[in-house]
C-alpha cells in the first residue's frame, strides 16, 4: 500500500499506510451491491423502495455528518446545523413518502442531466486545443438530448433513473469485489 503523506507544522512530515478493510468485508459489500443492483434493475415496486431507502439512508447519514461538523467546524456552525436538519428531514420524508420521493428524484435526475450536459459543452469549448476535446462536446449534447427525452414523460425519467442507479450499484459491486481479491493477494504476498 502506498503511504499517505500528511504535512504538519513546519517541515515535519508524517507518513503512514492505513490498513485496508478485511477481505471478507469487501467481498460481502461487493456481493450486497450486486444483489441490490439486480433488485433495482428489475424495476418493480421493490426497486422503487430500494432507491428510496438508499436515498433516505444517505440523507440521514449526511445530516448526521453535517450536525457533527457543526460541533467541530471552526466557522459556519449554523450553516452546517441547518443543512444537517434539512438532510435529516429529507431522509425522514423519503422513508415516509417513498413514491413521491422517487418521482421527485426522477425529475431532478432529468434536470441534472440537462445542467451537466451544458457544463460539459462549455468545458469542451474551453479545452478546444486539447486532444479529444470533442468527446466532451458530444457527451454534453447526448446528455442534453437524454434530459429532454427523460423530462418529456415521467415514466422515462423513472426508467432512466433506475437504470443509472442500478448500473452504478452493479459497477460499485464489481469494483468492490475486485478490490477484495486485490487486498487478499497483497496480504498473501506480505507473508
C-alpha atoms as a printed R data frame, in Angstrom:
    type eleno elety resid chain resno       x       y       z
1   ATOM     1    CA   UNK     A     1   0.000   0.000   0.000
2   ATOM     2    CA   UNK     A     2   1.226   3.482  -0.753
3   ATOM     3    CA   UNK     A     3   1.966   5.644   2.247
4   ATOM     4    CA   UNK     A     4  -0.138   8.717   2.826
5   ATOM     5    CA   UNK     A     5   1.866  11.850   3.492
6   ATOM     6    CA   UNK     A     6   0.443  14.313   5.987
7   ATOM     7    CA   UNK     A     7   2.032  17.731   6.389
8   ATOM     8    CA   UNK     A     8   2.295  19.050   9.910
9   ATOM     9    CA   UNK     A     9   3.671  22.339  11.224
10  ATOM    10    CA   UNK     A    10   6.953  23.469   9.732
11  ATOM    11    CA   UNK     A    11   8.841  20.963   7.638
12  ATOM    12    CA   UNK     A    12   7.985  17.920   9.759
13  ATOM    13    CA   UNK     A    13   6.024  15.290   7.866
14  ATOM    14    CA   UNK     A    14   4.451  12.094   8.977
15  ATOM    15    CA   UNK     A    15   3.825   9.024   6.841
16  ATOM    16    CA   UNK     A    16   1.569   6.093   7.473
17  ATOM    17    CA   UNK     A    17  -0.139   3.396   5.435
18  ATOM    18    CA   UNK     A    18  -3.694   2.673   6.550
19  ATOM    19    CA   UNK     A    19  -4.678  -0.951   6.840
20  ATOM    20    CA   UNK     A    20  -7.174  -1.990   4.171
21  ATOM    21    CA   UNK     A    21 -10.520  -3.468   5.230
22  ATOM    22    CA   UNK     A    22 -10.532  -7.260   5.600
23  ATOM    23    CA   UNK     A    23 -11.099  -9.413   2.507
24  ATOM    24    CA   UNK     A    24 -14.362 -10.883   3.770
25  ATOM    25    CA   UNK     A    25 -15.846  -7.444   4.457
26  ATOM    26    CA   UNK     A    26 -15.032  -6.137   0.982
27  ATOM    27    CA   UNK     A    27 -16.314  -9.329  -0.639
28  ATOM    28    CA   UNK     A    28 -19.566  -9.163   1.348
29  ATOM    29    CA   UNK     A    29 -20.055  -5.497   0.475
30  ATOM    30    CA   UNK     A    30 -19.460  -6.246  -3.204
31  ATOM    31    CA   UNK     A    31 -22.000  -9.073  -3.198
32  ATOM    32    CA   UNK     A    32 -24.560  -6.879  -1.421
33  ATOM    33    CA   UNK     A    33 -24.063  -4.136  -4.045
34  ATOM    34    CA   UNK     A    34 -24.575  -6.645  -6.885
35  ATOM    35    CA   UNK     A    35 -27.731  -8.094  -5.300
36  ATOM    36    CA   UNK     A    36 -29.007  -4.554  -4.771
37  ATOM    37    CA   UNK     A    37 -28.263  -3.770  -8.431
38  ATOM    38    CA   UNK     A    38 -30.351  -6.729  -9.589
39  ATOM    39    CA   UNK     A    39 -33.212  -5.704  -7.303
40  ATOM    40    CA   UNK     A    40 -33.076  -2.161  -8.650
41  ATOM    41    CA   UNK     A    41 -32.753  -3.218 -12.292
42  ATOM    42    CA   UNK     A    42 -35.811  -5.453 -12.024
43  ATOM    43    CA   UNK     A    43 -37.834  -2.172 -11.903
44  ATOM    44    CA   UNK     A    44 -40.624  -3.339  -9.686
45  ATOM    45    CA   UNK     A    45 -42.075  -1.803  -6.574
46  ATOM    46    CA   UNK     A    46 -39.061  -3.221  -4.714
47  ATOM    47    CA   UNK     A    47 -36.667  -1.212  -6.889
48  ATOM    48    CA   UNK     A    48 -38.579   1.995  -6.164
49  ATOM    49    CA   UNK     A    49 -38.452   1.132  -2.464
50  ATOM    50    CA   UNK     A    50 -34.754   0.222  -2.626
51  ATOM    51    CA   UNK     A    51 -33.838   3.504  -4.313
52  ATOM    52    CA   UNK     A    52 -35.937   5.485  -1.851
53  ATOM    53    CA   UNK     A    53 -34.433   3.663   1.148
54  ATOM    54    CA   UNK     A    54 -30.907   4.268  -0.200
55  ATOM    55    CA   UNK     A    55 -31.651   7.965  -0.666
56  ATOM    56    CA   UNK     A    56 -33.238   8.161   2.783
57  ATOM    57    CA   UNK     A    57 -30.252   6.462   4.430
58  ATOM    58    CA   UNK     A    58 -27.823   8.639   2.519
59  ATOM    59    CA   UNK     A    59 -29.663  11.810   3.562
60  ATOM    60    CA   UNK     A    60 -29.886  10.796   7.239
61  ATOM    61    CA   UNK     A    61 -26.176   9.887   7.319
62  ATOM    62    CA   UNK     A    62 -25.254  13.128   5.550
63  ATOM    63    CA   UNK     A    63 -27.431  15.028   8.030
64  ATOM    64    CA   UNK     A    64 -25.686  13.373  10.956
65  ATOM    65    CA   UNK     A    65 -22.300  14.215   9.441
66  ATOM    66    CA   UNK     A    66 -23.305  17.852   8.963
67  ATOM    67    CA   UNK     A    67 -24.553  18.132  12.538
68  ATOM    68    CA   UNK     A    68 -21.281  16.585  13.729
69  ATOM    69    CA   UNK     A    69 -19.444  19.101  11.557
70  ATOM    70    CA   UNK     A    70 -21.406  21.895  13.247
71  ATOM    71    CA   UNK     A    71 -19.740  20.962  16.531
72  ATOM    72    CA   UNK     A    72 -16.265  20.556  15.025
73  ATOM    73    CA   UNK     A    73 -16.058  23.259  12.356
74  ATOM    74    CA   UNK     A    74 -14.311  26.482  13.256
75  ATOM    75    CA   UNK     A    75 -16.862  28.587  11.363
76  ATOM    76    CA   UNK     A    76 -20.284  28.433   9.741
77  ATOM    77    CA   UNK     A    77 -21.634  26.234  12.556
78  ATOM    78    CA   UNK     A    78 -25.178  27.446  11.927
79  ATOM    79    CA   UNK     A    79 -24.949  26.544   8.219
80  ATOM    80    CA   UNK     A    80 -23.771  23.010   8.992
81  ATOM    81    CA   UNK     A    81 -26.506  22.585  11.588
82  ATOM    82    CA   UNK     A    82 -29.224  23.907   9.251
83  ATOM    83    CA   UNK     A    83 -28.021  21.699   6.403
84  ATOM    84    CA   UNK     A    84 -27.918  18.711   8.756
85  ATOM    85    CA   UNK     A    85 -31.503  19.296   9.856
86  ATOM    86    CA   UNK     A    86 -32.611  19.666   6.212
87  ATOM    87    CA   UNK     A    87 -30.856  16.432   5.221
88  ATOM    88    CA   UNK     A    88 -32.415  14.523   8.109
89  ATOM    89    CA   UNK     A    89 -35.837  15.956   7.266
90  ATOM    90    CA   UNK     A    90 -35.333  14.856   3.646
91  ATOM    91    CA   UNK     A    91 -34.353  11.366   4.780
92  ATOM    92    CA   UNK     A    92 -37.418  11.041   7.020
93  ATOM    93    CA   UNK     A    93 -39.587  12.318   4.144
94  ATOM    94    CA   UNK     A    94 -38.059   9.668   1.846
95  ATOM    95    CA   UNK     A    95 -38.953   6.923   4.324
96  ATOM    96    CA   UNK     A    96 -42.466   8.271   4.936
97  ATOM    97    CA   UNK     A    97 -43.384   9.006   1.295
98  ATOM    98    CA   UNK     A    98 -41.377   6.682  -0.970
99  ATOM    99    CA   UNK     A    99 -43.483   7.183  -4.126
100 ATOM   100    CA   UNK     A   100 -43.297  10.984  -4.013
101 ATOM   101    CA   UNK     A   101 -39.579  10.821  -3.282
102 ATOM   102    CA   UNK     A   102 -38.971   8.544  -6.253
103 ATOM   103    CA   UNK     A   103 -40.960  10.782  -8.607
104 ATOM   104    CA   UNK     A   104 -39.073  13.856  -7.425
105 ATOM   105    CA   UNK     A   105 -35.737  12.075  -7.845
106 ATOM   106    CA   UNK     A   106 -36.645  11.076 -11.392
107 ATOM   107    CA   UNK     A   107 -37.490  14.662 -12.287
108 ATOM   108    CA   UNK     A   108 -34.369  16.026 -10.578
109 ATOM   109    CA   UNK     A   109 -32.288  13.470 -12.460
110 ATOM   110    CA   UNK     A   110 -33.557  14.825 -15.789
111 ATOM   111    CA   UNK     A   111 -32.600  18.348 -14.730
112 ATOM   112    CA   UNK     A   112 -29.230  17.071 -13.527
113 ATOM   113    CA   UNK     A   113 -28.529  15.673 -16.991
114 ATOM   114    CA   UNK     A   114 -29.512  18.983 -18.583
115 ATOM   115    CA   UNK     A   115 -27.204  21.013 -16.324
116 ATOM   116    CA   UNK     A   116 -24.334  18.520 -16.553
117 ATOM   117    CA   UNK     A   117 -24.609  18.374 -20.330
118 ATOM   118    CA   UNK     A   118 -24.494  22.167 -20.538
119 ATOM   119    CA   UNK     A   119 -21.371  22.295 -18.376
120 ATOM   120    CA   UNK     A   120 -19.741  19.509 -20.406
121 ATOM   121    CA   UNK     A   121 -20.298  21.506 -23.614
122 ATOM   122    CA   UNK     A   122 -18.868  24.680 -22.063
123 ATOM   123    CA   UNK     A   123 -15.825  22.809 -20.732
124 ATOM   124    CA   UNK     A   124 -15.303  21.104 -24.096
125 ATOM   125    CA   UNK     A   125 -15.038  24.503 -25.779
126 ATOM   126    CA   UNK     A   126 -12.704  25.704 -23.024
127 ATOM   127    CA   UNK     A   127 -10.400  22.747 -23.750
128 ATOM   128    CA   UNK     A   128 -10.706  23.024 -27.535
129 ATOM   129    CA   UNK     A   129  -6.956  22.789 -28.121
130 ATOM   130    CA   UNK     A   130  -6.579  19.568 -26.136
131 ATOM   131    CA   UNK     A   131  -6.682  16.170 -27.846
132 ATOM   132    CA   UNK     A   132 -10.140  14.570 -27.912
133 ATOM   133    CA   UNK     A   133 -11.873  17.742 -26.672
134 ATOM   134    CA   UNK     A   134 -14.756  16.932 -28.977
135 ATOM   135    CA   UNK     A   135 -15.666  13.843 -26.909
136 ATOM   136    CA   UNK     A   136 -16.805  16.142 -24.107
137 ATOM   137    CA   UNK     A   137 -18.810  18.129 -26.636
138 ATOM   138    CA   UNK     A   138 -20.556  15.029 -27.987
139 ATOM   139    CA   UNK     A   139 -21.158  13.736 -24.453
140 ATOM   140    CA   UNK     A   140 -22.680  17.065 -23.431
141 ATOM   141    CA   UNK     A   141 -25.074  17.100 -26.393
142 ATOM   142    CA   UNK     A   142 -26.067  13.487 -25.675
143 ATOM   143    CA   UNK     A   143 -26.747  14.329 -22.021
144 ATOM   144    CA   UNK     A   144 -28.927  17.288 -23.003
145 ATOM   145    CA   UNK     A   145 -30.847  15.180 -25.522
146 ATOM   146    CA   UNK     A   146 -31.319  12.463 -22.897
147 ATOM   147    CA   UNK     A   147 -32.517  15.068 -20.389
148 ATOM   148    CA   UNK     A   148 -35.193  16.383 -22.782
149 ATOM   149    CA   UNK     A   149 -36.238  12.829 -23.617
150 ATOM   150    CA   UNK     A   150 -36.466  11.879 -19.932
151 ATOM   151    CA   UNK     A   151 -38.252  15.020 -18.715
152 ATOM   152    CA   UNK     A   152 -40.780  14.778 -21.559
153 ATOM   153    CA   UNK     A   153 -42.534  11.888 -19.831
154 ATOM   154    CA   UNK     A   154 -42.191  10.968 -16.126
155 ATOM   155    CA   UNK     A   155 -42.083   7.237 -16.879
156 ATOM   156    CA   UNK     A   156 -38.950   7.687 -18.977
157 ATOM   157    CA   UNK     A   157 -37.298   9.716 -16.195
158 ATOM   158    CA   UNK     A   158 -38.074   6.941 -13.736
159 ATOM   159    CA   UNK     A   159 -36.758   4.233 -16.059
160 ATOM   160    CA   UNK     A   160 -33.582   6.201 -16.737
161 ATOM   161    CA   UNK     A   161 -33.062   6.847 -13.024
162 ATOM   162    CA   UNK     A   162 -33.499   3.156 -12.208
163 ATOM   163    CA   UNK     A   163 -31.101   2.165 -14.990
164 ATOM   164    CA   UNK     A   164 -28.499   4.734 -13.888
165 ATOM   165    CA   UNK     A   165 -28.656   3.748 -10.219
166 ATOM   166    CA   UNK     A   166 -28.813   0.020 -10.972
167 ATOM   167    CA   UNK     A   167 -25.777   0.120 -13.246
168 ATOM   168    CA   UNK     A   168 -23.970   2.301 -10.711
169 ATOM   169    CA   UNK     A   169 -24.661  -0.251  -7.956
170 ATOM   170    CA   UNK     A   170 -23.525  -3.084 -10.243
171 ATOM   171    CA   UNK     A   171 -20.299  -1.257 -11.077
172 ATOM   172    CA   UNK     A   172 -19.699  -0.472  -7.414
173 ATOM   173    CA   UNK     A   173 -20.193  -4.135  -6.521
174 ATOM   174    CA   UNK     A   174 -17.781  -5.362  -9.192
175 ATOM   175    CA   UNK     A   175 -15.126  -2.821  -8.215
176 ATOM   176    CA   UNK     A   176 -15.501  -3.757  -4.532
177 ATOM   177    CA   UNK     A   177 -15.134  -7.477  -5.293
178 ATOM   178    CA   UNK     A   178 -12.012  -6.814  -7.393
179 ATOM   179    CA   UNK     A   179 -10.649  -4.719  -4.507
180 ATOM   180    CA   UNK     A   180 -11.364  -7.592  -2.107
181 ATOM   181    CA   UNK     A   181  -9.291 -10.018  -4.154
182 ATOM   182    CA   UNK     A   182  -6.574  -7.403  -4.600
183 ATOM   183    CA   UNK     A   183  -6.406  -6.958  -0.811
184 ATOM   184    CA   UNK     A   184  -6.243 -10.727  -0.365
185 ATOM   185    CA   UNK     A   185  -3.403 -11.098  -2.876
186 ATOM   186    CA   UNK     A   186  -1.479  -8.245  -1.254
187 ATOM   187    CA   UNK     A   187  -1.958  -9.825   2.177
188 ATOM   188    CA   UNK     A   188  -0.719 -13.192   0.892
189 ATOM   189    CA   UNK     A   189   2.280 -11.539  -0.742
190 ATOM   190    CA   UNK     A   190   3.227  -9.823   2.512
191 ATOM   191    CA   UNK     A   191   3.550 -13.117   4.385
